[in-house]
Amino acid sequence: MAAPFGGRGAYMNLFDVYPLFDIAIDKGQGCKVWDENGQEYLDLYGGHAVISVGHAHPHYVEAISKQVAKLGFYSNSVQNPLQKELAQRLGKACGYEDYQLFLINSGAEANENAMKLASFYNGRTRILSAEKAFHGRTSLAVEATANPKIIAPINANGHVTYLPLNDLPAWKTEIEKGDVCAVIIECIQGVGGIRMVNAQFLQGLRALCNEHNIVLICDEIQCGYGRSGKFFAHQHLGVMPDMITVAKGICNGFPMGGVLISPKFTPIYGQLGTTFGGNHLGCAGALAVLDIIESEKLVENAATVGKYLIDTLTAEMKAGNLPHVVDVRGQGLMIGIELDIPYKEPRTRLIKEQHCFTGCSGTNVIRLLPPLCLSMADAEDFIVRFKKVL
Ligand SMILES: Cc1ncc(COP(=O)(O)O)c(C=O)c1O
């Protein structure tokens, strides 16, 4: 068939960067999704930790629908009361009422702006990041990501030193060189395979940052917004960061990111900015997400159901009932199941035979990142399905 408009005889293809499962998800409800043939799946993946309050939650759908019918977008050159309301509500929900909120559209953008603001603040250019860290794919965010395969030559600017997680002496040695601008850290590494920061390390890092005027940034894009069983994962560790970056669950799938900024930073007109960030539609969705997190006690639910999953999987592993499982780790509904074989076959069988989505990490870790409304029955159901593929 000839191409329309007299083109070169071809239709535009997608730029093929994703290895895809041959499944198209057509609708969702709570912790379930359905493909275009009507097959139901249990969703222990949440579209990569994005679905916080569940698919197609009626309150969220209503809030977004009403807002888009009224005003989807207007620019950041006029007052947007929804942004102010979101800042106040978020501050109250997470216990950082005296912090300031800057809104953007994605996780990478949140980290990019946090590191940029840190550099404006202390005038320095060096970042410390953890081995296996993932902070996004834009310029400085990807440089802070410890994966040379995704850092293009143009992003390899020598700003970042990667250090072993929880090895305080190694970080101290670098910090004492006196030129570090910021430390960026995920308190539970996601892409890195559910590796957890310990309290002693983070508290030591906080003290060193204070001593050397270094900005401590906690990347809570995956582990935050209730997923760990507290609003933020660092709140398990007794430390307050200077900046906290959020995205994924903040708007249940509508693209949005945020930087929570300590009062010690003074905003300067024009220093940061965005066209779409904090738009009316996103704010309405994010406010609905907070309503649901509060009314359905989803942070508490993540703690309870997550503990049940971790405890049960650990007990089953120790009893020898989970062949190939060598470790179960995590907090709340952010769980890693490490296998002594590649995850590929069991994960694929989980999807194809058991109709259950999970995430993965590295070569051997199955990652559970379900919506925060996962019920105890869904958790039990997952364990039954998981056993069948081992
Ligand atoms: C911890 C962490 N930081 C940053 C990002 C980047 O977020 P985005 O893909 O929205 O840019 C991700 C995404 O997976 C993440 O897990």
The ligand as a Gaussian input file, in Angstrom:
#p B3LYP/6-31G(d) Opt

LIG

0 1
 C       14.651000       5.633000      42.018000
 C       14.297000       6.212000      40.691000
 N       14.710000       7.460000      40.388000
 C       14.406000       8.035000      39.216000
 C       13.662000       7.378000      38.265000
 C       13.338000       8.049000      36.961000
 O       11.995000       8.354000      36.880000
 P       11.321000       8.687000      35.453000
 O       11.352000       7.428000      34.652000
 O        9.935000       9.160000      35.805000
 O       12.145000       9.768000      34.838000
 C       13.215000       6.073000      38.529000
 C       12.436000       5.316000      37.521000
 O       12.346000       4.111000      37.534000
 C       13.546000       5.470000      39.776000
 O       13.159000       4.218000      40.068000

